[in-house]
């Protein structure tokens, strides 16, 4: 019998099934209202709707750069989880954002992130935020994420999580 519990395709399927729970688990991601639109092994896509309360410059209506950073950080972290063979959460170690141009007023931002390398303890990502296609880049990111120990399973009498 083939045990597929450690299969990246299965991890991505579990993530797709529980995407609402994942979004709500991160308060600042939940606050800005982004949506995950697609999950594949090592890749996550999303949409950040434009909203008046997210505007950083009232004169131009441009969305705040921190919203874009939050969006790419969350997508990148999810891409890490989707790349692993065992379900794990990650924490951002470093995230570099390069802003290419301001987002346009009233337009949703599309994002995609990929985890291109997973080691024993760290994942490496790159991500893009754009309008419509990558030809209209708003920002790119490169990140490193620490792989956390499992949080699942039963609690021992000493309160420690058991795998």
C-alpha positions in Angstrom: 0.0 0.0 0.0 1.3 3.4 -1.0 1.4 5.9 1.9 0.9 9.3 0.3 0.8 11.4 3.6 4.1 12.9 2.6 3.1 13.8 -1.0 3.3 17.5 -2.0 0.2 17.0 -4.1 -1.7 15.8 -1.1 -0.4 18.8 1.0 -1.6 21.2 -1.7 -5.0 19.4 -1.8 -5.3 19.8 2.0 -4.4 23.4 1.8 -7.0 24.0 -1.0 -9.6 22.3 1.2 -8.7 24.5 4.2 -7.8 27.8 2.6 -10.4 29.8 4.5 -8.9 28.5 7.8 -5.4 29.4 6.7 -6.4 32.9 5.7 -8.2 33.6 9.0 -5.2 32.3 11.0 -3.1 35.3 10.2 -4.8 38.4 11.6 -3.0 41.0 9.4 -3.6 38.9 6.2 -7.2 38.6 7.2 -7.5 42.3 7.8 -6.4 43.3 4.3 -8.8 40.9 2.8 -6.7 39.1 0.2 -7.9 35.8 -1.4 -6.0 32.7 -2.3 -7.1 31.7 -5.8 -5.0 28.7 -6.6 -2.7 26.3 -4.8 -0.3 23.8 -6.5 2.8 22.1 -5.0 5.3 24.9 -4.3 3.1 27.6 -5.9 0.3 29.9 -4.6 -1.7 32.6 -6.4 -3.9 35.2 -4.9 -5.8 38.4 -5.4 -5.7 41.6 -3.2 -8.9 43.6 -3.9 -8.5 47.3 -4.0 -10.3 49.0 -1.1 -10.5 52.6 0.1 -9.3 51.6 3.6 -6.1 50.2 2.1 -5.1 53.4 0.4 -1.7 54.8 1.4 -1.9 58.1 -0.5 -5.4 59.7 -0.5 -4.4 62.1 -3.3 -3.7 59.3 -5.8 -5.7 56.4 -4.3 -2.6 54.2 -4.5 -2.7 51.1 -2.2 -0.3 51.2 0.7 3.0 49.4 0.2 2.6 47.5 3.5 -0.5 45.9 2.0 1.5 44.6 -0.9 4.2 43.4 1.5 1.7 41.6 3.6 0.1 40.0 0.5 3.5 38.7 -0.9 4.7 37.6 2.6 1.5 35.5 3.1 1.5 34.0 -0.4 5.2 33.1 0.0 4.7 31.4 3.3 1.8 29.4 1.9 4.0 28.4 -1.1 6.6 27.1 1.3 4.0 24.9 3.0 2.7 23.7 -0.4 6.3 22.7 -1.4 7.0 20.5 1.6 6.5 16.7 1.9 5.1 17.1 5.4 2.6 19.6 6.5 4.5 22.4 8.4 4.0 26.1 9.1 6.7 28.6 8.4 7.9 31.9 9.8 9.4 34.7 7.8 13.1 35.1 8.4 13.8 37.7 5.7 11.7 39.3 3.0 13.1 41.7 0.4 10.5 43.7 -1.6 11.5 45.6 -4.7 8.8 48.1 -5.8 8.7 48.6 -9.5 5.8 51.1 -9.7 2.7 52.1 -7.7 -0.4 50.0 -8.0 -3.2 51.7 -9.9 -6.2 53.2 -8.1 -9.2 50.9 -8.2 -7.5 47.9 -9.6 -7.1 44.6 -7.8 -3.5 43.2 -7.4 -2.7 39.7 -8.6 0.0 37.9 -6.7 1.9 34.7 -7.2 4.6 33.0 -5.1 6.8 30.1 -5.6 9.0 28.1 -3.2 12.0 27.1 -5.3 14.1 25.4 -2.6 13.4 23.6 0.7 16.2 22.5 3.0 15.9 20.8 6.4 15.1 24.0 8.2 14.6 26.9 5.6 12.5 27.5 2.5 13.5 30.0 -0.2 10.8 31.9 -2.2 10.2 34.5 -4.9 7.0 36.3 -5.6 5.4 38.9 -7.9 2.6 41.4 -7.5 1.0 42.8 -10.7 -2.0 44.1 -12.5 -3.3 41.5 -15.1 0.0 40.0 -16.2 3.6 40.0 -15.0 4.2 42.6 -17.8 2.6 45.1 -15.4 4.8 44.4 -12.3 4.1 46.4 -9.2 6.6 44.6 -6.9 8.7 41.5 -6.6 10.0 39.7 -3.5 12.6 37.2 -2.4 12.2 35.5 0.9 13.6 33.0 3.4 11.3 31.2 5.8 12.1 29.0 8.9 10.3 25.7 8.9 8.5 25.3 12.3 8.1 22.0 14.2 4.7 20.3 13.9 1.8 21.9 15.9 -0.5 19.0 15.2 -1.2 15.8 17.1 -2.3 15.0 20.6 -1.0 16.6 23.7 1.1 14.6 26.1 0.3 14.8 29.8 3.2 17.3 30.0 1.5 19.5 27.4 4.0 18.7 24.6 2.7 18.1 21.1 3.4 14.6 19.9 3.9 13.7 16.3 
